[in-house]
Structure formats: C-alpha cells, structure tokens
Amino acid sequence: MKNEQYRNSAHSLHSAIKEGNADKVNSLLQVGVQLNDYDSDGLTPLMIASGYGHSTIVGILLNEGANVHVVDRVMGATALHKAVQSGNAEVIRKLIDQGIFIDQQSAVLGNTALMDAVLYKQAEVIHTLLHYGARTEIRNYWNQNAHELALQEEIPDIVDALADANKKNEEYISKLKLIPAIKSGNILQVKNALTNDACAEERYPIIGTVDDDYSALGIAAREGHAEIVCLLLEAGADPWKPTGLMRGTPLHEAAFAGHSEIISIISEWSGLKGLPSEVNAQGPYNGLTALHDSVWHGHTNAVKALLAAGARVDLPTHAGMTPYLLAKAYQYHELAKIVSPGHE
C-alpha cells in the first residue's frame, strides 16, 4: 500500500509540474515526495520543469535540493539541455547559477546545450549561454561545433552571435600581458608587464586549449620558470588558487612536471607569509595530491621536496591509492621506500 501511495504521489508531482501548478508542487514536496526520482520517460522533476520552461517551479525544486548534475536515462541529457527546448532564458540562468555544467555533452549525441539552442533556433538562450561562457568549439559525435551547426541551419543572427563570441575570445587573448611572456620564459617581459600593472592573477579563457583556465602562476609552475614564480608570488599571486580545468593547485603543476625547486619556492613562500598550506590539497577529478602527481611520474626530487613541505603519505586517491601504493603499482621501488608510511 505504501509503495502504491508513493508511486501515486510521485506521479502527482510530475503532473503538477507539467501543469505549471507551483502551489501543488510545493505541497507535495512538503509531505516528502522525492524530488530526484525519474518518471517513466527517464526524466527527473527538474528536467520536466526545465523542459516546460516553468521558472518558478524550477526555483522551488532547486531550493529544495534538486540535483542539477543527473542526466536522463535515455539520451544522457541534463536539465540544461531540456531547458534549451523551452527557450526560457530565466530557467537557463537559474540552472547555471546553481552549478550545472554549461558545456556538458549529452551521452548519445554529444551535443552541448549551446548546440541544442542553435538547432532549436533559440536566439535569446544562445546569447544567455554565451554570456555565461559556453564554449563554441566543442564538437558533437558528428564532428560538428555550434558555429558549423548555425551555418548549416542558415540562421544569420545566430551565426553572427557565435562569430562575435569567438571574436571576443580572440580580443581577450590579444590583451593578455603576463601569460604570453611566461610561456616564452621571457623574464624581462614578465617584469615589464608587472611594472605596468598587469594582474598577477591573469587567467587564460576557456576556449578549448591546453591552457584553458590556467592562472599565470599555474603556467609558470607547469613550465618550470622558477624566477617567474618568485616574481608572481611577490606581485600577489595566490599560490594555492586552483588552476586549469583539473582544478589542481600550482603545486600540482610543479609536481606533475617534476619541478622540485618550484615546489620548495611555493611551500617556503607560504610559510614565510604565514599562509595556510594546501600542500595536501586533493584534485577534485581524481583525488590526487601533489605528492601523488610526483610519484606517478617518478620524480624523486619532487617527492622529497613535497615531503619536506609536509606532504602526507596516507591520503588515498578516488581509486584508493596512497602514494606508496601508486609507487608499487608503477614498480618505482626506491620511491616506494621513500613514501612508505613505515619507511620500509
């Protein structure tokens, strides 16, 4: 009987959402109806509300804790993909503000929400997605990007909007002062840029390159430019601010590449400045610490520098691997001794 009542309540919630009945949705949620359950079509209440463009109900569901990261059970699309169909830019904004992944590709088609907006000819939605930084160069499983889809659909206004977005990215990149100098290793240019008020926290835009969302310090640490790292730290760059799409720290970048001198510079600088150390920060993608990164690639000196900085040897990755287990897996026998909890 309880199961039957539950199914009826869930069905009532889905029906209330389709009807746009916000009061009924509120009432059902207050009596305990689960708001992340799928209906017979493989859609969650949030997906349904987003697809129908019911902004008020989307807000209610989000406030109650609806999960924005789940995908539908048939096509692997998100609530953002569904919202695009409605053409309701307010729904788009609410989902993005709640942290939905703007560039997530659907599992079956490989389409982003921006691609779908082009296909559905939703001009306002396209402008909204571009305003929030949706990438135009991602390709679906037919090897088409949003701009090419717009050209195929012969929609001049949308073609122009996408071309303008690409142009703005190019203009932004052309105005970068620090990062080009750092990548070339030109210390004089770095000094000149900082003297002329370049921002020490300069970042690369997310456009589909290996430098996407990298900070100036992250790039300097990755490239092994020790003197430039010092200059950026002195200019106020945050040594623990996440960098790149993997969301690691500059220390992860130095450890991955085996730049032991930079590891020492960052850790010692933080100590001198009284900054809280993030030497054991774990990357959100795989749970690796900087120590894991250095072990992974067999960088013995980097491992020693991290241990001197206070790196822990007991933290597991998302796969349950401590630095010791990682070293054993790659048959780095000497490294395994160094990072062994018992110093075997």
N, C-alpha and C positions, 0 to 999 in steps of 0.2 A: 504493500500500500504506500509506504514512504517513497519507494522508488518511482511509483506512478505519479505521486504528488510532485516529486522533484522534476520529473520529465515535463509535467504539465506547466509547472512554474517557469522552467527554462523556455518552453515553447511560448509562454505568455510574454516573457521578456523579449524574445526575438520579434514577436508580433507587435509589441508596443513600440519597439524601436522602428520597425518598418512604417508604422502608422504615424511616427513622429510624436508620440504621446509621452512627453518628458515627465509629467506627473506620475504616470503609471510606472515608468521605468524607475523613478525614484522610490516608489512604494515597494516594488518588487525587490529592489536591491536592499532595502531596509529590513526585509524579512529573510534575508540570507540567500537569495538566488545567486549562484556563482556567475561572475561576470566574465570569466575567461573560457567558458565551455563552448565547444563547437556545436553548430546546428547540423542538420542532415546534409547540408551542402558543403560542410567543412569550413564554415565561417564563424568567427567569434562575434559577440555583440558589437565590439569596437569596429570590426571590419564592416558589419552591416550598417551601423550608424554612419561610418565614414563614406561608404558607397552611396548611401541615400543623401548625404550632404546635410545631415541633421547636426548642426554645430552645437546646439545646446546639449543634446544628448551625448555627443562626443565629449563635451566638457564634463558632464556628470560621470561618465564612465572613467575618464582619466582621473578625476578627483577621487574616485572610489578605488583606484589602483589597477585599472585595466592594463594588461601587458601589451606594450606597443611593439615588442620585438618578435612576437609569434607570427607564423606565416600560415596561410590557408592550406588545407590538407590535399588540395587537388593540383593547384598550379604553383604553390610555394610563393605566393604574393603576400605583401604586407597590407596593413590598413592604409598606408600611404598610397599604394597602387590603387586601392579601392576608392580612396578619396578623390583621386585624379578624375575618375569617371564622373563624379558628381559636379565637378567644376567649381566647387566651393573653396575659395582660397582661404577662408577663415578656418575651415577644418584642417587644411594643409598646415597652416601656421600653428594651430594647437598641437598637432601631432609632432611637428618638428621641435617645438618648444619643449615637448615632453621627452625628447631624446630619441625619436625614431630615426633610423638610419636613412638619410636622404638619398643615398646612392645605392641602396641595396638592390640587387638584381633578382628578379623572380627566378625560381629554380628551374622551371620548364622552358621559359622563353629567353631568360637573360635580360629582360627589359628592366630599366630603371623607371622610377616614377616620371622622370622628365621625358623619357622616350614615349611612355604611355600618354603623357599630356600632349605630345606632338601628334600622336596617332589619333587621339580623341579631339584634336583641334581646340584645346582649352588654353586660349591665349593668356588669360589672367593667371591661371595656375602656373603656366610656364614662367611668367615674369616673377611670380612668388617663389618658385623653386630656384630660379637663377639668383634672386635676391639673397636667398639663404645659402648660396654656394654650390648648387647642384652642378656636377661635372658634365660637360658636354661631349667629352671624347671617349667615354666608356662605350664599348661595343657589345651588342647582344649576340646571341648564338647564331645569327645570320650575318654576323660581322658588320652590323650597321650601327652608327652612332646617331645621336639625336639630330645633328645638323643634316646628315645624309637622309634621315627619315623625312625631315621637313622639306628637303629638296625634292624627294620622291613624291611627297604629298602635294607639292606645288602650292605652298602656303606662304606668300611673300612676307607677311608681317612676322610670322614665326621664324622664317629663315633669317630675317633681319635681326630679330631679338637674340637668336643664338649666335649670329655673327658678331653682334655688339658685345655679348658676354665674352667671347673669345678675344675680342679686341681689348677689352678692359683688362683681361689677364695679361695680355702682352704688354700693355702700358704699365701695369703694376710691376711686372718683372723688369721692365726697362728702367724703372725708378729705384730699384734696389741698389744700395750703395755698398753694403758690407759683404753680402754673400758672394757676389762675383769675385771680389778681391780675396776672400777667404779660400774659395775653391781654387784660385790660381796660386795661392800661397804667397801673395804679394803683401808683405808686412807693411811696407811704406803706404800702399793704398789703404790698408786697414786703418793705419794711424791717421791718415788724412781724412778718411770717412768719419772716424770717431771725433776728430778735432772739429769737423764741420757738422756736428750734431746728428750723425747717423744714430739710429736707435740700436742699442746693444742687443735688443730682443727682436731684431728683424727676423721675419719668417718668410719662407717660400710658400707661395699659394698651392692649393691642392688642385692640380690640373692633370695629373697622370704621369708624373716623372718620379725618379728615384729620390728627388729632393722634396717631395710633397710634405708640407707642414714641418719641415725641418727648421729649427732655430739656427741662428748664426753660430751659437756655441756648439750646438749639436753637430753641425757640419765641420767646424774646426776640430772637434774631438774625434770625429769619424775619420778625417783626413790626416790626423796626426800632427797638426800645426801647434806645437806647444807654446811658442811665443805668442801666437794669436789668441790662444785660450787665455793666457795671462792678461792680455790687453782687454779682452771681452769681460773677464771677471772684474778687472779694475774699473771698467766702464759701467758695471752694474748688472751684467747678465746673470740670471738666476741659474746656478749650477745644477739644480735639481728639477727644473721645469721640464715636463715631458716634451719630447721632440720626435718628429716623424710620425708616420701612420701607426707604427708599432707601439707608440706611446711609452717608450723607454726613456731613460734619462741620458744626458751626455756621457755619464759614466758607463752606461750600457754600450754606447757607441765606441768609446775608447777601449773597453774590454773586448768587445767583439773583434776589433781590429788589432788587438794586442799592443796598444799604446800605453805601456806601463808608466812612462813619465807623466802623461796627462792624467792618469788615474791618481798619481801622487799629488799633482798640482791641484786638482779639484778637491780631493779629500783634505789636504793641508790647508787650502784656502778657506774651506768651510770651517775648519777648526779654529783658524786664526780669527775669523769673523764671528765666531760664536753661532754659526748657523746649524740648525738641527741636521744631522747627517741622514741621507737617504741611500747610503751605500748598499742597503739590503732591499731596496725597492724592487718589487717583482713586476715584470711586464704583464699587462692585462691580457695579452693574447696567448701567452704560453706559460706564464708564471716564472720565467727565468729571471734570476738576479744577474747583476753584472758578473758575479763570480761564475755562475753557470755559463755565461757567454764566453768568458775567457777559457774555462775548462773545455767547453765544446770544441773550440778551435785550437786547443793545445798550446795556449800562450802561457808558458811557465812564469815569465817575469811579471806578466799582468796579474796572474793568480797571486803571486807573492805580494805585489803592491796592494791588491784588494784585501788580502788577509791582514796586512799591516794597517790598513784603514779601518779594520773592524768588521770585515765581511763574515757573515755566519756560514758555517758549513752544513747546517742541519736543515735548511729550508728546502722543501720539495717543490718541484715544478707542478704544473697541472697534470703531468703524467706520473707524478710521484717520485721523480728523480732528484736526489740530492746531488751536489757537485761530485761527491765520491762515487755514487752510482753511475753518474754520467761519465766520469773518467774511466771507470771499469768497463762500461759499455763500449767505449771507443778504444779500449786497450791502451790507455795512457797510464802505464803502470807507475811511473815516477810521480806523475801528477796525482794519482790516486793516493799515494802515500802522503803527499803534501796536504790534501784536503780531507783526509780521513779524520773522522771525529776522534778516533783514538790514536792518530798519528802512527799508523801501523809501520 
